[in-house]
Amino acid sequence: MYYYEVSPLKVIHRLRSVLTYSSPEPLIPGQIVSVEVGTKVVGAIVIQSVKKPDFDTKPIAGMIEKQPL
């Protein structure tokens, strides 16, 4: 399992702009993915890979753009 910090393309929380999600496949920073935030699915950009966090993560819902920006 791989873990990534992503930045949703929609403002989710005024103090938090980066969230951590998991993916069964490797991703590249700059790729556009879809993630579940609460009950909504929004677009997000992959910022960087990170070590497995000490908390549970949601999976990345899908790939929107395979080529990084």
C-alpha positions as CSV (number, residue, x, y, z in Angstrom):
1,M,0.0,0.0,0.0
2,Y,1.2,3.5,-0.8
3,Y,0.3,6.7,1.0
4,Y,0.1,10.2,-0.4
5,E,-0.6,13.7,0.7
6,V,-3.2,15.3,-1.6
7,S,-4.6,18.8,-1.9
8,P,-8.3,18.9,-2.8
9,L,-9.2,21.2,-5.6
10,K,-12.1,22.6,-3.6
11,V,-11.6,24.3,-0.2
12,I,-12.6,21.7,2.4
13,H,-11.3,23.3,5.6
14,R,-9.9,26.8,6.0
15,L,-7.0,25.5,8.2
16,R,-6.2,22.2,6.4
17,S,-5.4,22.1,2.7
18,V,-3.5,18.8,2.6
19,L,-5.0,15.4,3.5
20,T,-3.5,11.8,3.5
21,Y,-5.0,9.0,1.4
22,S,-3.9,5.5,0.5
23,S,-3.6,3.8,-2.9
24,P,-2.8,0.2,-3.9
25,E,-0.8,1.5,-6.9
26,P,2.1,4.0,-7.1
27,L,1.2,7.6,-8.1
28,I,3.3,10.5,-9.2
29,P,3.2,14.0,-7.7
30,G,1.1,16.2,-9.9
31,Q,-1.4,13.6,-10.9
32,I,-5.1,14.5,-10.5
33,V,-7.2,12.0,-8.5
34,S,-10.6,11.9,-6.9
35,V,-11.0,11.5,-3.2
36,E,-13.8,11.1,-0.7
37,V,-14.0,14.0,1.7
38,G,-16.9,13.5,4.1
39,T,-19.8,12.4,1.9
40,K,-18.5,14.2,-1.2
41,V,-16.1,13.1,-3.9
42,V,-13.8,15.9,-5.1
43,G,-10.8,16.2,-7.4
44,A,-7.4,16.5,-5.7
45,I,-3.8,16.8,-6.8
46,V,-1.1,14.4,-5.5
47,I,1.5,16.4,-3.6
48,Q,3.9,13.8,-2.3
49,S,4.3,10.2,-1.1
50,V,4.6,9.8,2.7
51,K,5.2,7.0,5.1
52,K,2.3,5.0,6.5
53,P,0.6,7.4,9.0
54,D,-0.4,6.4,12.6
55,F,-4.1,6.9,11.7
56,D,-6.5,5.2,9.3
57,T,-6.7,6.6,5.8
58,K,-9.4,6.5,3.1
59,P,-8.4,5.1,-0.3
60,I,-8.0,7.3,-3.3
61,A,-11.4,6.9,-5.2
62,G,-10.0,7.1,-8.7
63,M,-7.6,8.5,-11.2
64,I,-8.7,11.6,-13.2
65,E,-5.4,12.5,-15.0
66,K,-2.5,10.0,-15.3
67,Q,0.0,12.6,-16.6
68,P,1.3,14.9,-13.8
69,L,0.6,18.6,-14.2
